[in-house]
């Protein structure tokens, strides 16, 4: 199985309607339009080089907020 299978659903939500999505995810882009979303196709070279998706490539590595424990 290729490492990029399923990467088309790895999107970055900007708000309730707009999502960044890899430009080569044509079927997912079409499905998002039909579902009422506004997909914004982008090409992020690093996603292609390392086989990750947009959301994974933009995850914060340093945060200033207080860490919440959701497992209490």
LUMLUM-408286 format. One line per 4 residues: their letters; for each residue z, y, x of N, C-alpha, C. Coordinates in steps of 0.2 Angstrom, whole numbers, plus 5000, padded with zeros to 4 digits. Atoms other than C-alpha are relative to their C-alpha. Layout:
<recs>
a) Z,Y,X,Z,Y,X,Z,Y,X  ... $
</recs>
This chain:
<recs>
xxxx) 5000,4994,5004,5000,5000,5000,5000,5006,5004  5000,4994,4996,4996,5017,5007,5006,5004,4999  4994,4996,5001,5010,5029,5010,4999,5006,4996  5001,4994,5004,5002,5043,5000,4999,4998,4992 $
xxxx) 5000,5002,5007,5002,5033,4984,5006,5003,4996  4995,4996,5004,5012,5043,4971,5002,5007,5003  4999,4993,4998,5012,5059,4981,4998,5005,4995  5003,4995,5005,5002,5067,4967,5006,5003,4995 $
xxxx) 4995,4998,5004,5018,5068,4957,5006,5003,5003  4995,4996,4996,5028,5076,4971,4998,5007,5000  5002,4993,5001,5027,5094,4965,5006,5004,5001  4995,4995,4999,5037,5110,4968,5000,5004,4994 $
xxxx) 4999,4996,5006,5043,5118,4952,5002,5007,5001  4999,4993,4999,5042,5137,4952,5004,5003,4994  4997,4999,5006,5048,5139,4934,4999,4995,4995  5001,5005,5005,5047,5131,4917,4993,4997,4999 $
xxxx) 5007,5001,5001,5028,5131,4917,4996,4998,5007  5004,5000,4994,5021,5133,4935,5003,4995,5005  4998,5004,4995,5021,5120,4948,4995,5000,5005  5004,5000,4995,5014,5119,4965,4998,4992,5001 $
xxxx) 5002,5006,4999,5004,5103,4968,4994,4999,5005  5005,5001,4995,4993,5095,4981,4993,5001,4997  5006,4998,5003,4975,5101,4978,4995,4993,4999  5004,5006,5001,4968,5083,4979,5003,4995,4995 $
xxxx) 4997,5004,5005,4979,5076,4965,4996,5002,4993  5004,4998,5006,4965,5079,4952,5002,4997,4993  4998,5003,5006,4971,5067,4939,5007,5003,4997  4993,4998,5002,4989,5073,4939,4999,5008,4998 $
xxxx) 5001,4993,5002,4983,5091,4938,4997,5001,4993  5002,5000,5007,4973,5087,4923,5005,4998,4995  4994,5002,5005,4988,5078,4915,5005,5006,4999  4995,4995,5000,4999,5093,4919,4997,5006,4995 $
xxxx) 5003,4995,5005,4987,5105,4910,5000,4998,4993  5000,5002,5007,4986,5094,4895,5007,5000,4997  4993,4999,5003,5005,5094,4894,5003,5007,5000  4998,4993,5001,5006,5113,4894,5002,5003,5006 $
xxxx) 4998,4997,4994,5010,5116,4912,4994,5004,5003  5005,4996,4996,5001,5128,4924,5000,4998,5007  5000,5002,4993,4998,5118,4940,4996,5005,5005  5003,4996,4995,4994,5128,4955,4998,4996,5006 $
xxxx) 5002,5005,4995,4984,5117,4967,5000,5004,5007  5000,4997,4993,4987,5121,4986,4999,4994,5005  5001,5005,4995,4983,5112,5002,5005,5002,5005  4995,4999,4995,4998,5110,5013,4998,4995,5006 $
xxxx) 5002,5004,4994,4992,5103,5030,5005,4995,5002  4994,5004,4997,5009,5096,5035,5001,4994,4995  4999,5006,5005,5010,5085,5019,4995,4995,5002  5005,5005,4998,4994,5077,5024,5001,4997,5007 $
xxxx) 4999,5003,4993,4999,5074,5042,5006,4995,5000  4994,5005,5000,5016,5066,5038,5001,4996,4994  5000,5005,5006,5012,5058,5021,5006,5002,4995  4995,4998,5005,5025,5068,5011,4997,5005,4995 $
xxxx) 5002,4996,5005,5024,5078,4996,5002,5007,5001  4998,4993,4999,5026,5097,4993,5007,5001,4999  4992,4999,5001,5044,5096,4986,5003,4997,5006  4997,5003,4994,5049,5085,5001,4999,5005,5006 $
xxxx) 5001,4996,4994,5041,5097,5013,5003,5007,5000  4997,4993,5001,5050,5112,5006,5007,5000,4999  4993,5001,5001,5067,5105,5004,5005,5004,5005  4996,4996,4996,5081,5117,5010,5004,4995,5006 $
xxxx) 4996,5004,4995,5089,5111,5027,5007,5003,5001  4994,4996,4999,5102,5125,5027,5001,5004,4994  4998,4996,5006,5111,5132,5012,5007,5004,5001  4994,4995,4999,5124,5146,5011,5005,4999,4994 $
xxxx) 4996,5001,5006,5131,5140,4994,5006,4995,5001  4995,5004,5000,5147,5131,4991,4997,4993,4998  5002,5007,5002,5144,5112,4991,5004,4997,4994  4996,5003,5006,5148,5104,4974,5000,4993,5000 $
xxxx) 5000,5008,5001,5153,5086,4972,4999,4998,4993  5002,5002,5007,5145,5079,4957,5002,4993,4998  4998,5007,5001,5153,5062,4959,5008,5000,4999  4993,5000,5001,5171,5067,4955,5002,4997,4994 $
</recs>
